[in-house]
């Protein structure tokens, strides 16, 4: 009698394992991701590395699609991430926005955006991501009166 009980217990365990494996293969796949390629680079403002900037790459292929983002470190270096654990940006033309990263999501009292609008809210920056390792360095300039 005990052999039959062991047999059914093992059969149920195997069925459970197979069912979980099958579900994970459907729900955990990354097949719905767009074509991505690795992107990194450096951001400077007036020739000085700019830390704590957020770099956004918005694909021009589709409106409202998820942007790839990266945050600059103390040396102004960034690497783009599309999703948690997935690095890269859409292959093709991208509009690029660069803005200051604020601890509370917006400037605190007395703080202002140091990066001019032509690089973020009214960006003129673009980058063509190719199916290879991409490096895009952005040399930004402050706005000066009369410019």
MIDOSE-1310 file (N, C-alpha, C; in nm, 2 decimals, decimal comma, always signed):
residues 147
xxxx	+0,08/-0,12/+0,00/+0,00/+0,00/+0,00/+0,09/+0,13/+0,00; +0,20/+0,12/+0,07/+0,28/+0,24/+0,08/+0,35/+0,27/-0,06; +0,38/+0,17/-0,14/+0,43/+0,20/-0,27/+0,34/+0,28/-0,36; +0,21/+0,25/-0,35/+0,11/+0,32/-0,42/+0,10/+0,47/-0,38
xxxx	+0,11/+0,49/-0,25/+0,11/+0,63/-0,20/+0,23/+0,70/-0,25; +0,34/+0,64/-0,24/+0,47/+0,71/-0,29/+0,45/+0,74/-0,44; +0,40/+0,65/-0,52/+0,38/+0,66/-0,66/+0,29/+0,79/-0,69; +0,18/+0,80/-0,62/+0,08/+0,91/-0,64/+0,14/+1,04/-0,59
xxxx	+0,22/+1,04/-0,48/+0,28/+1,16/-0,44/+0,38/+1,21/-0,54; +0,46/+1,12/-0,59/+0,57/+1,15/-0,69/+0,50/+1,20/-0,82; +0,39/+1,14/-0,86/+0,32/+1,17/-0,98/+0,26/+1,32/-0,97; +0,20/+1,34/-0,85/+0,15/+1,48/-0,83/+0,26/+1,58/-0,82
xxxx	+0,37/+1,55/-0,76/+0,48/+1,65/-0,76/+0,53/+1,68/-0,90; +0,55/+1,57/-0,98/+0,59/+1,59/-1,12/+0,49/+1,68/-1,20; +0,37/+1,65/-1,18/+0,26/+1,72/-1,25/+0,27/+1,87/-1,21; +0,28/+1,90/-1,08/+0,29/+2,03/-1,03/+0,41/+2,10/-1,09
xxxx	+0,53/+2,04/-1,09/+0,65/+2,10/-1,14/+0,63/+2,13/-1,29; +0,58/+2,04/-1,37/+0,56/+2,06/-1,51/+0,46/+2,18/-1,54; +0,36/+2,18/-1,46/+0,26/+2,29/-1,48/+0,32/+2,43/-1,45; +0,40/+2,44/-1,34/+0,47/+2,56/-1,31/+0,57/+2,60/-1,42
xxxx	+0,64/+2,50/-1,46/+0,74/+2,53/-1,57/+0,67/+2,58/-1,70; +0,56/+2,52/-1,73/+0,49/+2,56/-1,85/+0,44/+2,71/-1,83; +0,38/+2,74/-1,72/+0,33/+2,87/-1,69/+0,44/+2,98/-1,70; +0,55/+2,95/-1,64/+0,67/+3,04/-1,64/+0,72/+3,06/-1,79
xxxx	+0,72/+2,96/-1,87/+0,77/+2,98/-2,00/+0,68/+3,07/-2,08; +0,55/+3,08/-2,05/+0,46/+3,17/-2,12/+0,46/+3,31/-2,06; +0,46/+3,32/-1,93/+0,45/+3,45/-1,86/+0,58/+3,52/-1,84; +0,69/+3,45/-1,84/+0,82/+3,51/-1,81/+0,90/+3,54/-1,93
xxxx	+0,86/+3,52/-2,05/+0,94/+3,54/-2,17/+0,96/+3,69/-2,20; +1,06/+3,72/-2,27/+1,09/+3,86/-2,31/+1,07/+3,87/-2,46; +0,99/+3,79/-2,52/+0,96/+3,79/-2,67/+0,89/+3,91/-2,71; +0,83/+3,98/-2,62/+0,75/+4,10/-2,66/+0,83/+4,23/-2,66
xxxx	+0,96/+4,22/-2,64/+1,05/+4,34/-2,63/+1,08/+4,38/-2,77; +1,09/+4,52/-2,79/+1,13/+4,57/-2,92/+1,28/+4,54/-2,94; +1,33/+4,56/-3,07/+1,47/+4,55/-3,09/+1,55/+4,66/-3,02; +1,64/+4,61/-2,93/+1,72/+4,71/-2,85/+1,87/+4,69/-2,88
xxxx	+1,94/+4,79/-2,85/+2,09/+4,79/-2,86/+2,14/+4,86/-2,74; +2,26/+4,82/-2,69/+2,32/+4,89/-2,58/+2,36/+5,03/-2,61; +2,34/+5,12/-2,51/+2,37/+5,27/-2,53/+2,44/+5,32/-2,40; +2,55/+5,38/-2,41/+2,61/+5,45/-2,30/+2,68/+5,58/-2,35
xxxx	+2,72/+5,66/-2,26/+2,79/+5,78/-2,30/+2,81/+5,87/-2,18; +2,84/+6,00/-2,21/+2,88/+6,10/-2,11/+2,80/+6,23/-2,14; +2,76/+6,29/-2,03/+2,69/+6,42/-2,04/+2,78/+6,53/-1,97; +2,81/+6,63/-2,05/+2,88/+6,75/-1,99/+2,80/+6,87/-2,01
xxxx	+2,81/+6,97/-1,92/+2,75/+7,10/-1,93/+2,86/+7,20/-1,92; +2,88/+7,28/-2,03/+2,99/+7,37/-2,04/+3,12/+7,31/-2,01; +3,14/+7,19/-2,07/+3,27/+7,12/-2,06/+3,30/+7,04/-1,93; +3,20/+7,05/-1,84/+3,22/+6,98/-1,71/+3,12/+6,86/-1,70
xxxx	+3,17/+6,74/-1,65/+3,08/+6,63/-1,64/+2,96/+6,67/-1,55; +2,84/+6,63/-1,59/+2,72/+6,67/-1,52/+2,66/+6,55/-1,45; +2,67/+6,54/-1,32/+2,61/+6,43/-1,24/+2,46/+6,45/-1,22; +2,40/+6,34/-1,19/+2,25/+6,34/-1,15/+2,16/+6,40/-1,26
xxxx	+2,19/+6,37/-1,38/+2,10/+6,40/-1,49/+2,03/+6,27/-1,54; +1,91/+6,29/-1,58/+1,84/+6,17/-1,64/+1,84/+6,19/-1,79; +1,88/+6,08/-1,86/+1,89/+6,08/-2,01/+1,77/+5,99/-2,05; +1,69/+6,05/-2,14/+1,57/+5,97/-2,20/+1,60/+5,95/-2,35
xxxx	+1,58/+5,83/-2,40/+1,58/+5,81/-2,54/+1,43/+5,77/-2,58; +1,36/+5,85/-2,66/+1,22/+5,82/-2,70/+1,23/+5,78/-2,85; +1,18/+5,66/-2,87/+1,18/+5,61/-3,01/+1,09/+5,70/-3,10; +1,13/+5,72/-3,22/+1,05/+5,79/-3,32/+0,96/+5,70/-3,40
xxxx	+0,98/+5,57/-3,37/+0,89/+5,47/-3,44/+0,75/+5,47/-3,40; +0,73/+5,49/-3,27/+0,59/+5,48/-3,22/+0,57/+5,59/-3,12; +0,45/+5,65/-3,12/+0,41/+5,75/-3,03/+0,38/+5,69/-2,89; +0,42/+5,75/-2,79/+0,39/+5,71/-2,65/+0,45/+5,58/-2,61
xxxx	+0,55/+5,53/-2,68/+0,62/+5,41/-2,64/+0,71/+5,44/-2,51; +0,75/+5,33/-2,45/+0,84/+5,34/-2,33/+0,97/+5,39/-2,37; +1,02/+5,50/-2,30/+1,16/+5,54/-2,33/+1,26/+5,46/-2,26; +1,38/+5,46/-2,31/+1,50/+5,40/-2,24/+1,55/+5,52/-2,15
xxxx	+1,60/+5,49/-2,03/+1,65/+5,59/-1,94/+1,78/+5,55/-1,88; +1,85/+5,65/-1,84/+1,97/+5,63/-1,76/+2,00/+5,76/-1,68; +2,07/+5,74/-1,57/+2,11/+5,85/-1,48/+2,26/+5,86/-1,48; +2,31/+5,99/-1,49/+2,45/+6,01/-1,49/+2,51/+5,99/-1,35
xxxx	+2,64/+5,94/-1,35/+2,71/+5,93/-1,22/+2,79/+6,06/-1,20; +2,88/+6,05/-1,10/+2,96/+6,17/-1,07/+3,05/+6,21/-1,18; +3,08/+6,12/-1,27/+3,17/+6,16/-1,39/+3,08/+6,19/-1,51; +2,95/+6,20/-1,50/+2,86/+6,23/-1,61/+2,83/+6,11/-1,70
xxxx	+2,87/+5,99/-1,66/+2,85/+5,87/-1,74/+2,72/+5,81/-1,72; +2,66/+5,76/-1,82/+2,52/+5,70/-1,81/+2,52/+5,57/-1,90; +2,43/+5,48/-1,87/+2,40/+5,36/-1,95/+2,25/+5,35/-1,95; +2,19/+5,33/-2,07/+2,04/+5,32/-2,08/+1,99/+5,19/-2,04
xxxx	+1,87/+5,19/-1,97/+1,80/+5,07/-1,93/+1,66/+5,09/-1,99; +1,61/+4,98/-2,05/+1,47/+4,98/-2,11/+1,37/+4,93/-2,00; +1,40/+4,83/-1,94/+1,32/+4,77/-1,83/+1,42/+4,72/-1,72; +1,37/+4,70/-1,60/+1,46/+4,64/-1,50/+1,52/+4,52/-1,55
xxxx	+1,65/+4,51/-1,55/+1,73/+4,40/-1,60/+1,74/+4,39/-1,75; +1,69/+4,49/-1,82/+1,70/+4,49/-1,97/+1,77/+4,62/-2,01; +1,89/+4,61/-2,06/+1,97/+4,73/-2,10/+1,94/+4,76/-2,25; +1,95/+4,89/-2,28/+1,94/+4,93/-2,42/+1,83/+5,03/-2,45
xxxx	+1,83/+5,07/-2,58/+1,73/+5,16/-2,63/+1,68/+5,11/-2,77; +1,57/+5,16/-2,81/+1,51/+5,12/-2,94/+1,61/+5,14/-3,05; +1,63/+5,04/-3,14/+1,71/+5,06/-3,26/+1,64/+5,16/-3,36; +1,71/+5,25/-3,41/+1,65/+5,35/-3,50/+1,66/+5,49/-3,44
xxxx	+1,59/+5,59/-3,50/+1,60/+5,73/-3,46/+1,53/+5,75/-3,33; +1,59/+5,82/-3,24/+1,54/+5,85/-3,11/+1,55/+6,00/-3,08; +1,45/+6,05/-3,01/+1,46/+6,19/-2,96/+1,52/+6,18/-2,82; +1,61/+6,27/-2,79/+1,68/+6,26/-2,66/+1,65/+6,38/-2,57
xxxx	+1,61/+6,35/-2,45/+1,59/+6,45/-2,35/+1,69/+6,43/-2,23; +1,74/+6,54/-2,18/+1,83/+6,54/-2,07/+1,78/+6,64/-1,97; +1,76/+6,60/-1,85/+1,71/+6,69/-1,74/+1,78/+6,65/-1,61; +1,77/+6,75/-1,52/+1,83/+6,72/-1,39/+1,74/+6,63/-1,31
xxxx	+1,81/+6,54/-1,24/+1,74/+6,44/-1,15/+1,72/+6,51/-1,01; +1,60/+6,53/-0,97/+1,57/+6,60/-0,84/+1,53/+6,49/-0,74; +1,58/+6,50/-0,61/+1,55/+6,40/-0,51/+1,40/+6,38/-0,49; +1,32/+6,49/-0,50/+1,18/+6,48/-0,48/+1,10/+6,48/-0,61
xxxx	+1,17/+6,47/-0,72/+1,10/+6,47/-0,85/+1,09/+6,60/-0,91; +1,11/+6,71/-0,84/+1,11/+6,84/-0,89/+1,21/+6,93/-0,81; +1,24/+7,05/-0,87/+1,34/+7,13/-0,80/+1,29/+7,18/-0,66; +1,38/+7,18/-0,57/+1,34/+7,23/-0,43/+1,34/+7,38/-0,44
xxxx	+1,30/+7,44/-0,32/+1,29/+7,59/-0,31/+1,43/+7,65/-0,34; +1,43/+7,74/-0,43/+1,56/+7,81/-0,47/+1,64/+7,74/-0,57; +1,60/+7,62/-0,61/+1,67/+7,55/-0,72/+1,61/+7,57/-0,85; +1,69/+7,57/-0,96/+1,63/+7,58/-1,09/+1,70/+7,48/-1,18
xxxx	+1,64/+7,45/-1,29/+1,69/+7,35/-1,39/+1,82/+7,42/-1,45; +1,93/+7,36/-1,45/+2,05/+7,41/-1,51/+2,06/+7,38/-1,65; +1,99/+7,27/-1,69/+2,00/+7,23/-1,83/+1,89/+7,30/-1,91; +1,93/+7,38/-2,02/+1,84/+7,45/-2,10/+1,73/+7,37/-2,16
xxxx	+1,61/+7,43/-2,19/+1,50/+7,36/-2,25/+1,53/+7,30/-2,38; +1,62/+7,35/-2,46/+1,65/+7,29/-2,59/+1,71/+7,15/-2,58; +1,74/+7,11/-2,45/+1,79/+6,97/-2,43/+1,69/+6,88/-2,36; +1,57/+6,94/-2,32/+1,47/+6,86/-2,25/+1,33/+6,89/-2,29
xxxx	+1,26/+6,99/-2,24/+1,12/+7,02/-2,27/+1,10/+7,06/-2,42; +1,20/+7,12/-2,48/+1,20/+7,16/-2,62/+1,32/+7,10/-2,69; +1,34/+6,97/-2,67/+1,47/+6,91/-2,71/+1,49/+6,92/-2,86; +1,61/+6,94/-2,90/+1,66/+6,94/-3,04/+1,75/+6,82/-3,06
xxxx	+1,77/+6,74/-2,95/+1,87/+6,63/-2,96/+1,81/+6,51/-3,02; +1,88/+6,44/-3,10/+1,84/+6,31/-3,16/+1,96/+6,22/-3,16; +1,93/+6,09/-3,17/+2,04/+5,99/-3,18/+1,99/+5,87/-3,26; +2,07/+5,82/-3,35/+2,03/+5,70/-3,42/+2,10/+5,58/-3,36
xxxx	+2,02/+5,50/-3,29/+2,08/+5,38/-3,23/+2,09/+5,27/-3,34; +2,21/+5,21/-3,34/+2,23/+5,10/-3,44/+2,24/+4,97/-3,37; +2,23/+4,86/-3,44/+2,23/+4,73/-3,39/+2,38/+4,69/-3,36; +2,43/+4,76/-3,26/+2,57/+4,74/-3,22/+2,58/+4,82/-3,08
xxxx	+2,70/+4,82/-3,03/+2,72/+4,90/-2,91/+2,73/+5,04/-2,95; +2,65/+5,13/-2,88/+2,64/+5,27/-2,92/+2,70/+5,35/-2,80; +2,77/+5,46/-2,84/+2,82/+5,56/-2,75/+2,78/+5,69/-2,79; +2,70/+5,76/-2,71/+2,65/+5,90/-2,74/+2,69/+5,99/-2,63
xxxx	+2,79/+6,08/-2,66/+2,83/+6,18/-2,56/+2,76/+6,31/-2,60; +2,70/+6,38/-2,49/+2,63/+6,50/-2,52/+2,70/+6,61/-2,45; +2,75/+6,71/-2,53/+2,82/+6,83/-2,48/+2,72/+6,94/-2,48; +2,66/+6,97/-2,36/+2,55/+7,07/-2,35/+2,62/+7,20/-2,31
xxxx	+2,55/+7,31/-2,36/+2,59/+7,45/-2,32/+2,48/+7,52/-2,25; +2,52/+7,59/-2,15/+2,42/+7,68/-2,08/+2,38/+7,79/-2,17; +2,25/+7,83/-2,14/+2,20/+7,95/-2,22/+2,27/+8,07/-2,16; +2,31/+8,16/-2,25/+2,36/+8,28/-2,20/+2,28/+8,40/-2,26
xxx	+2,27/+8,51/-2,19/+2,19/+8,62/-2,25/+2,24/+8,66/-2,39; +2,15/+8,69/-2,48/+2,19/+8,73/-2,61/+2,21/+8,61/-2,71; +2,20/+8,49/-2,66/+2,21/+8,38/-2,75/+2,08/+8,33/-2,81
